[in-house]
Amino acid sequence: MFTRQLLVLGPELQERIFSLNVLVAGCGALGTATLEMLTRLGVGKITVIDADIVEVSNIHRTHFFKREDVGKPKAEVCVRRAREIGSGTQLEAILDIVDETNAESLVKGKDFVFDALDSVNSRLILNDACVKNGVPLIYGGISGEYGSAMYVSEDGPCLSCFMTPMEQVDSCETIGTTVTTVTLVASLQVQMMVNALRGEIPKGLYYVDGRGLSLQALDIKKNSLCEACSLHEFRYLKGIKTNCGLIRVKFEPPSLERPFVTRTSDGLIICHENCFKKLGRE
Ligand SMILES: [Zn+2]
């Protein structure tokens, strides 16, 4: 299956890829694209985490989703489609959000973590967990026909050097995008992993402009006051107020085989094994 790829990567690097244990945080547009590429590369083990369900509005930009998947958990659909590739990758779906209660246990023991989240606050939690535990984080972000990707190692610079949490109500990003931009950014992220395995650690923030057909490497300096990579305080692991996306809510659901979804005046309640409230976003 990997004969053509071996011509490019060589047997040593391919063996290293077969042995990798990777986390993909988020199984939306970016998460499905990175998951597909990582599976086709032959990554040994991939864990995918997402608590959301597939909606019709996701399908146009999301590699693995079809109309028949609407209402099903994204993480389960992602993993089922990735298994169909038949690359031998061991795949696990976790129906949960990434927050301060689980971020560290999710990243521990992983060789790489892919940030395919859509909330700045969740990214900052994941960034803290990765920097604290010395696990490389590969960030990807998308806005319209522009995107960015960055490789974060424990010494920094990290996402917390230049990102700040969104605290105002309704700060949810609802900027659209297209599948072309998603795929460009996911490709950059996965290529960064391959390069890092060769010992070529990517430096800076890579900014891709699909419309202008350009790729730029922006120099990002380590912030000497960064509470993650400089001061090692990791304040987002102590919790962060979130007004957007999915949050964990207390609710005792019945024993559920399928996700249980109810619409409330301010969002959706989604229950699998746990319950989550989806705020500020259709
Ligand atoms: Zn930092």
Residues whose N, C-alpha, C, O or C-beta is under 5 A from the ligand:
A	BS01	ZN	G156 P157 C158 S160 C161 C226 A228 C229 S230
